[in-house]
C-alpha cells in the first residue's frame, strides 16, 4: 500500500464561548492516499467542517490552536506559519466551500476571482491566466466561458456558482481537494451533475478528495472509504461498500434506518434516532452516543470506546456493536 498523502493524528479543536470551552473535535485520526475519495459523514454540528478548517489553518478567532498533527509533504500543517500555509492553501490543498454565494466576492467579476490564484501561485501573466480561466470554466461545463468571465456571482445560478467554485479549487492542480457539502441547496439533477463532475476531475487529475456531507446517498455513490462522525469523534470507519452493507455502530445503523427507500411500500415507517446530541461543553469521558443507544452497556457509560477493527479495514468505536440480525435491510444501494 502506498504512503499516505495526508495523515491526521489525534486532531482536537476547541472553541471559546461565554458558557465555557466547546470541544468540537476530539482526537480524530485518518489517512488519505493519492487518487482516493474519502467521505466524512454525520449530522450538522458533529465537527465535519471544523476538521477541514483546522487542516487548512482557517479556524475562526474563537478557536484555540488545534492540537494533534496534520502531516502533508513531510510537514505538520498545524505548525506552519501563516505565510507558509498561504503557499499550501489553493496550490496543494484546495477547498470547495458549502455556500458559493457567500464564498465568492459579490463585487468582483468571476474572471478576477478565478485568475487570482493562477497569477499568485502559478505566476501566470494576465493574458495567460485569462486563457486558463476560460479553459477551466469550459471544463466544468459553463458555456460561453469567455463572456462569463465578465459576469458577477449574482448573475449565475446556484449550480453554476458551485461549478465556478470547483473551477477555482482545481485551477492550480492541487493534490488534495476538500469539498464541504458541495451539493447543499441544489436540486437533485444539479447534484448529480456536480458529483459526476467531481468524480471525473478526481480521476483525470489523480487528486485525492475529501467529501464532507450529511447525505448518505452522496457518500454511497462517490466515496471509496467513509468515516462516520458523531459529537466530535469518529464512531465507524471503513470501505464504503462494507460499511453500508454491515453498519455495526448503532449510530450508523440508525442513520441508515432513517433513510426512506424508493422500493418500499407507501406504508413504510421511518425509524428515528431517539434523544438529542450530547452537549460538547465537556470533553467526552464516556460514549457520547450512549444516552440515545439501545445497545449501550455499563462500560459505555464509564469509558470512551476506542476504534477497534472488527473486520479487515472496518473499525467501530463501540463496546456492544449492532448484531448482524438487527442490521438495516438495504437502506441505501451503492450507486457506482
Buried (B, 14 or more C-beta within 10 A) or exposed (E): EEEBBBBBBEBBBBBEEEEEBBBBBBBBBBBBBBBBBBBBBBBEEBBBBBBBBBBBBEBEEEBEEBBBBBBBEEEEBBEBEEEEBBEBBBBBBBBBBBBBBEBBEEEEBBBBBBBBBBBBBBEBEEEBBBBBBBEBBBBBBBEEBEEBBEBBBEEBEBBBBBBBBBBBBBBBEBBBBBBBBBBBBBEEEBBBBBBEBBBEBBEEBEBBBBBBBBBBBBBBBBBBBBBBBBBBBBBBBBBBBBBBBBBBBBBBBBBBBBBEBEEEEEEEEEBEBEEEBBEBEEEBEBBBBBBBBEBBEEEBEEEBBEBEEBEEEBBBBBBBBBEEEEBBEEBBEEEE
